[in-house]
Amino acid sequence: MPSTLLFFVLLVSLTFSSSALAIYKCESGDQTVYSDTPCHNGKTERMQEIAVSAPATDAALAQKQAQQDKQELQRLQQRRQKQEKVDARQQEKRNKASAAKKQKCAESAQRVKWASEDAASASGKTAERARQKARRATEKHQLTCGQT
């Protein structure tokens, strides 16, 4: 899109220039180069002058096209900015969800640790109940956080 706009700006600037352009054919060895300046070395042959003037309708058409390109560029920039805002909101939601999951996993890991400590310090009839509680806390933690 920017190259198209640049092309039309160049076209408009050439359209409004009233001077004629000379084209030079430069031959150096077996190479032939066409240029708008005389050759510094080698054989120079001046070609015909080409007047660069366009009817007023072409200039108006070029200006109209340039304006349309400018409007299209603005529309595309607005659409890109809108999409960037949507993407930023989605990323923020993902970040919040990730932080919440990390917090939940940290709390679950702490419950597993406490249940294991309780099972290790329990004695008698409460020892089996504490070990079962620690196993269940570990299983729940693995389901919640996907860790083994």
C-alpha positions in Angstrom: 0.0 0.0 0.0 2.7 2.6 0.8 4.5 1.8 -2.4 1.3 2.4 -4.3 0.9 5.8 -2.6 4.5 6.7 -3.4 3.9 5.8 -7.0 0.9 8.1 -7.2 2.8 10.9 -5.5 5.6 10.5 -8.0 3.1 10.4 -10.9 1.4 13.6 -9.7 4.7 15.4 -9.3 5.8 14.4 -12.8 2.4 15.4 -14.1 2.7 18.9 -12.8 6.3 19.4 -14.1 6.2 21.2 -17.4 9.9 20.6 -18.4 10.8 18.0 -21.0 13.1 15.2 -20.2 16.0 14.2 -22.4 17.0 10.5 -22.5 20.6 9.6 -23.2 21.8 6.3 -24.6 25.2 5.4 -23.2 27.3 2.7 -24.6 30.4 1.4 -22.8 31.9 -1.7 -24.2 29.2 -4.2 -24.8 26.7 -2.5 -22.3 24.0 -0.1 -23.2 22.5 2.1 -20.5 19.7 4.6 -20.8 19.8 7.6 -18.5 18.5 11.1 -18.0 22.0 12.5 -17.6 24.8 12.6 -20.2 27.4 9.8 -20.0 30.7 10.5 -18.3 32.7 8.1 -20.4 31.9 6.0 -23.4 29.8 6.8 -26.4 26.7 9.1 -25.8 23.8 9.4 -28.1 21.0 11.8 -27.3 17.6 10.4 -27.8 14.4 12.3 -28.4 13.1 14.6 -25.8 9.9 13.3 -24.1 7.6 15.9 -22.8 6.0 14.8 -19.6 2.7 16.6 -19.6 -0.6 15.0 -19.0 -4.1 16.3 -19.6 -5.8 17.8 -16.6 -8.1 14.8 -16.3 -5.1 12.6 -15.7 -3.9 14.9 -12.9 -7.4 15.0 -11.4 -7.6 11.3 -11.7 -4.2 10.9 -10.0 -5.3 13.2 -7.2 -8.5 11.4 -6.7 -6.7 8.0 -6.6 -4.2 9.4 -4.1 -7.0 10.6 -1.9 -8.7 7.2 -2.1 -5.4 5.5 -1.3 -5.0 7.8 1.7 -8.5 6.9 2.9 -7.9 3.2 2.5 -4.6 3.5 4.4 -6.5 5.3 7.3 -9.2 2.6 7.3 -6.6 -0.2 7.4 -4.7 1.5 10.2 -7.9 1.9 12.2 -8.8 -1.8 11.7 -5.3 -2.8 12.7 -5.5 -0.7 15.9 -8.9 -2.2 16.7 -7.5 -5.7 16.3 -4.5 -4.9 18.4 -6.9 -3.8 21.2 -8.8 -7.0 20.9 -5.6 -9.0 21.0 -4.4 -7.1 24.1 -7.7 -7.8 25.9 -7.5 -11.5 25.1 -3.8 -11.6 26.2 -4.8 -9.9 29.5 -7.5 -12.5 30.0 -5.1 -15.4 29.4 -2.6 -13.8 31.8 -5.2 -13.5 34.5 -6.3 -17.1 34.0 -2.7 -18.3 34.2 -2.1 -16.3 37.3 -5.3 -17.7 38.9 -4.3 -21.3 38.0 -0.8 -20.8 39.5 -2.3 -19.5 42.7 -4.7 -22.4 42.9 -1.8 -24.9 42.3 0.3 -23.2 45.0 -2.6 -23.5 47.5 -3.1 -27.2 46.5 0.6 -27.9 46.9 0.5 -26.3 50.4 -2.5 -28.5 51.4 -0.5 -31.6 50.2 2.5 -30.5 52.2 0.4 -30.0 55.4 -1.5 -33.3 54.9 1.9 -35.1 54.5 3.2 -33.5 57.6 0.1 -34.4 59.6 0.4 -38.0 58.3 4.0 -38.2 59.4 3.3 -36.9 62.9 0.1 -38.9 63.4 0.1 -42.0 65.6 -2.3 -44.7 66.6 -5.8 -44.7 65.1 -5.4 -41.3 63.5 -2.3 -42.3 61.4 -4.2 -44.3 58.8 -6.8 -41.5 58.5 -4.0 -38.9 58.0 -2.2 -41.0 55.4 -5.5 -41.4 53.5 -6.1 -37.6 53.7 -2.5 -37.0 52.4 -3.0 -39.4 49.4 -6.3 -37.7 48.5 -4.8 -34.2 48.7 -1.9 -35.4 46.4 -4.4 -36.9 43.9 -6.5 -33.7 43.9 -3.3 -31.7 43.4 -2.3 -33.8 40.4 -5.7 -33.4 38.8 -5.8 -29.7 39.4 -2.2 -28.9 38.3 -1.4 -31.8 36.0 1.8 -32.6 37.9 3.0 -36.0 38.9 
